[in-house]
Amino acid sequence: MKTILNLIWLVLSGFWLFLGYCLAGLILCITIIGIPFGVASFRIALYALWPFGYTTVERRDAGAGSAIGNILWLVLAGWWLALGHIFTGIALCITIIGIPFGIANFKMIPISLLPLGREIVPTDAPFATR
């Protein structure tokens, strides 16, 4: 079932969100200071491409660096990516079939706003605590 949902997701919104995250990652990797943010963007791009069967968990070892990095991320790229999820989610919720995919888009907004200090893990992994 996860595969079917992921394929429908890929056609409806996953590919475009993947491209948005990749573009943000490329722009952020231009400078040396932006490389960690670019890496985070590429990591989330794969999650946006194939999200069903994965979840995000908070890393307990993330410290003040992640908090400062999240503030910078929010200003540089986070709010643009979150707007993409909001508009895509609203567009998908117009149809009955698209409602689960719109809700999935809304669930991705927190990681698009504050990605540092979070980890993407399979939902069936024993260490995937919520």
C-alpha positions as CSV (number, residue, x, y, z in Angstrom):
1,M,0.0,0.0,0.0
2,K,2.9,2.4,0.8
3,T,4.2,1.9,-2.8
4,I,0.8,2.8,-4.3
5,L,0.5,5.9,-2.1
6,N,4.1,6.9,-3.0
7,L,3.5,6.5,-6.7
8,I,0.3,8.6,-6.6
9,W,2.2,11.2,-4.4
10,L,5.0,11.3,-6.9
11,V,2.6,12.2,-9.7
12,L,0.5,14.7,-7.8
13,S,3.1,16.7,-5.9
14,G,6.2,14.7,-4.9
15,F,8.2,15.5,-8.0
16,W,7.6,19.2,-7.8
17,L,8.4,19.4,-4.1
18,F,11.5,17.3,-4.8
19,L,12.6,19.9,-7.4
20,G,11.9,22.7,-5.0
21,Y,14.1,21.2,-2.2
22,C,16.9,20.4,-4.7
23,L,16.8,24.0,-6.0
24,A,17.0,25.3,-2.4
25,G,19.9,22.9,-1.7
26,L,21.8,24.0,-4.7
27,I,21.4,27.7,-3.9
28,L,22.4,27.0,-0.3
29,C,25.5,25.0,-1.3
30,I,27.0,27.9,-3.2
31,T,28.6,29.3,-0.1
32,I,30.7,27.2,2.4
33,I,28.5,28.4,5.3
34,G,25.4,27.2,3.5
35,I,26.6,23.6,2.9
36,P,25.0,22.1,6.0
37,F,21.7,23.7,5.1
38,G,22.0,22.4,1.5
39,V,22.7,18.9,2.8
40,A,19.6,19.1,5.0
41,S,17.6,20.3,2.0
42,F,18.7,17.3,-0.1
43,R,17.8,15.0,2.7
44,I,14.3,16.4,2.9
45,A,14.1,16.3,-0.9
46,L,14.2,12.5,-0.8
47,Y,11.6,12.5,1.9
48,A,9.4,14.8,-0.1
49,L,9.8,12.5,-3.1
50,W,8.8,9.3,-1.4
51,P,7.3,10.1,2.1
52,F,4.9,7.2,2.8
53,G,6.6,4.6,5.1
54,Y,8.9,7.2,6.7
55,T,8.5,9.7,9.6
56,T,10.6,12.3,11.3
57,V,11.8,12.0,14.9
58,E,13.6,14.6,17.0
59,R,17.3,13.9,17.6
60,R,18.0,14.1,21.4
61,D,21.7,15.0,20.8
62,A,20.8,18.2,18.8
63,G,22.0,21.2,20.7
64,A,22.2,25.0,20.4
65,G,23.8,24.7,17.0
66,S,20.7,23.2,15.6
67,A,18.5,25.9,17.1
68,I,20.7,28.7,15.6
69,G,20.8,26.8,12.3
70,N,17.0,26.4,12.3
71,I,16.6,30.2,12.7
72,L,18.9,30.8,9.7
73,W,17.1,28.1,7.7
74,L,13.7,29.6,8.5
75,V,14.9,33.0,7.1
76,L,16.8,31.6,4.1
77,A,14.7,28.8,2.7
78,G,12.2,27.4,5.2
79,W,9.3,29.7,4.8
80,W,9.5,29.4,0.9
81,L,9.3,25.6,1.2
82,A,6.6,25.7,3.8
83,L,4.5,28.0,1.4
84,G,5.0,25.4,-1.3
85,H,3.6,22.7,1.0
86,I,0.7,24.9,2.1
87,F,-0.4,25.8,-1.5
88,T,0.1,22.2,-2.7
89,G,-1.8,20.8,0.3
90,I,-4.7,23.2,-0.4
91,A,-4.8,22.3,-4.0
92,L,-4.8,18.6,-3.2
93,C,-7.6,18.9,-0.7
94,I,-10.0,20.2,-3.3
95,T,-10.7,16.7,-4.5
96,I,-11.8,13.8,-2.2
97,I,-9.0,11.5,-3.5
98,G,-6.4,14.2,-2.9
99,I,-7.3,14.9,0.8
100,P,-4.9,12.3,2.2
101,F,-2.1,13.7,0.1
102,G,-3.0,17.3,1.2
103,I,-2.9,16.2,4.8
104,A,0.5,14.6,4.1
105,N,1.7,17.9,2.7
106,F,0.5,19.7,5.8
107,K,2.4,17.2,8.0
108,M,5.6,18.1,6.1
109,I,5.4,21.8,7.0
110,P,7.2,21.5,10.4
111,I,10.3,19.7,8.9
112,S,10.3,22.3,6.1
113,L,10.4,25.1,8.6
114,L,12.8,23.6,11.2
115,P,14.8,20.6,9.7
116,L,17.9,20.6,11.8
117,G,17.8,18.4,14.8
118,R,15.3,16.0,13.1
119,E,15.9,12.7,11.5
120,I,14.0,10.8,8.8
121,V,13.5,7.2,9.7
122,P,11.3,4.3,8.4
123,T,8.0,4.0,10.3
124,D,8.6,0.3,10.9
125,A,12.0,0.8,12.4
126,P,12.2,-0.1,16.2
127,F,14.0,3.2,17.0
128,A,11.4,5.3,15.3
129,T,9.8,6.9,18.4
130,R,7.3,9.7,18.0
